[in-house]
Amino acid sequence: MSGLPESIRVRLARQEERPPLETVREFLLGYVADAENLDESGSRLRRIAQTSTRMHSRVLAAIESVLATSEPDGTLARLVGWDGNWVLDDPSDAGAAEFLRGLADMLRSVLDEAE
């Protein structure tokens, strides 16, 4: 990172400082909300991983943190339903947690493939 311009180092440091819930929200908005299906999201993530896996690792850690944290009722459901624009068969927090676990598995798979 020392070879990067200062503005990029500052931006990367700010990304690392974001609360996990905000990192997951940003990921859902950017990589899930406009996808027709999860295969499309996975393909996009694999293409990005050919260049860098930094984002993948950051988002995976954030998802794991969010799943390990006791969030207020409805938080995960809103996160997936509104920010992720994803309709779940089970729109509860439990259904949203299962969806997020699936995304975490997808990210792990992409990271494994990239290695």
C-alpha positions in Angstrom: 0.0 0.0 0.0 2.9 2.3 0.5 3.2 2.8 -3.2 -0.3 4.0 -3.6 -1.2 7.7 -3.8 -2.3 9.3 -0.5 -5.9 9.8 -1.7 -6.3 6.1 -2.3 -4.7 5.1 1.0 -7.1 7.4 2.8 -10.1 6.0 0.9 -9.0 2.4 1.7 -8.5 3.3 5.4 -12.0 4.8 5.6 -13.5 1.6 4.1 -11.8 -0.5 6.8 -13.2 1.8 9.5 -16.8 1.5 8.4 -19.1 -0.4 10.7 -19.8 -3.9 9.5 -23.5 -3.3 9.0 -22.7 -0.3 6.7 -20.2 -2.4 4.7 -22.8 -5.2 4.2 -25.4 -2.5 3.2 -23.0 -1.0 0.6 -22.2 -4.5 -0.7 -25.8 -5.4 -1.1 -26.6 -2.1 -2.9 -23.6 -2.4 -5.2 -23.5 -6.2 -6.0 -26.8 -7.8 -5.2 -29.7 -5.2 -5.5 -29.5 -4.9 -9.3 -28.7 -8.6 -10.0 -31.3 -10.8 -11.6 -30.0 -13.8 -9.6 -27.2 -14.8 -7.4 -25.3 -16.4 -10.2 -25.0 -13.0 -11.8 -23.6 -11.6 -8.6 -21.2 -14.5 -8.3 -19.9 -14.0 -11.8 -19.3 -10.3 -11.2 -17.5 -11.1 -8.0 -15.3 -13.7 -9.7 -14.4 -11.2 -12.4 -13.4 -8.6 -9.8 -11.3 -11.3 -7.9 -9.1 -11.7 -11.0 -7.7 -8.3 -10.1 -8.1 -8.0 -6.4 -9.8 -9.8 -3.5 -9.5 -7.0 -1.0 -13.2 -6.1 -1.2 -14.2 -9.7 -0.9 -12.3 -10.3 2.3 -13.6 -7.0 3.8 -17.2 -7.8 3.0 -16.9 -11.4 4.2 -15.6 -10.3 7.5 -18.4 -7.7 7.8 -21.1 -10.3 7.0 -19.6 -12.7 9.6 -19.6 -9.8 12.1 -23.2 -8.8 11.4 -24.3 -12.4 11.7 -22.5 -12.8 15.0 -24.0 -9.6 16.4 -27.4 -9.3 18.0 -29.1 -6.6 15.8 -32.4 -5.0 16.7 -35.5 -6.9 15.4 -36.1 -6.3 11.7 -32.6 -5.1 10.9 -31.5 -8.1 8.8 -34.8 -8.3 7.1 -34.7 -4.7 6.1 -31.0 -5.0 5.1 -31.7 -7.8 2.6 -35.2 -6.7 1.5 -34.6 -3.0 1.1 -30.9 -2.5 0.6 -30.4 -5.8 -1.2 -33.7 -5.5 -3.1 -34.1 -9.2 -2.6 -37.4 -10.9 -2.0 -37.1 -13.9 0.3 -39.5 -16.8 0.8 -38.9 -16.1 4.5 -38.7 -12.3 4.8 -37.9 -12.5 8.6 -34.6 -11.8 10.2 -34.0 -15.6 10.2 -34.6 -15.8 6.5 -32.3 -12.8 5.9 -29.6 -14.3 8.1 -29.7 -17.5 6.0 -29.5 -15.4 2.8 -26.4 -13.6 4.2 -24.8 -16.9 5.2 -25.3 -17.9 1.5 -23.6 -14.7 0.4 -20.7 -15.4 2.8 -20.4 -18.9 1.3 -20.3 -17.4 -2.1 -17.5 -15.0 -1.1 -15.5 -17.8 0.5 -15.8 -19.8 -2.7 -14.7 -16.8 -4.9 -11.7 -16.3 -2.5 -10.8 -19.9 -2.7 -11.0 -19.9 -6.5 -8.8 -16.8 -6.6 -6.0 -18.4 -4.6 
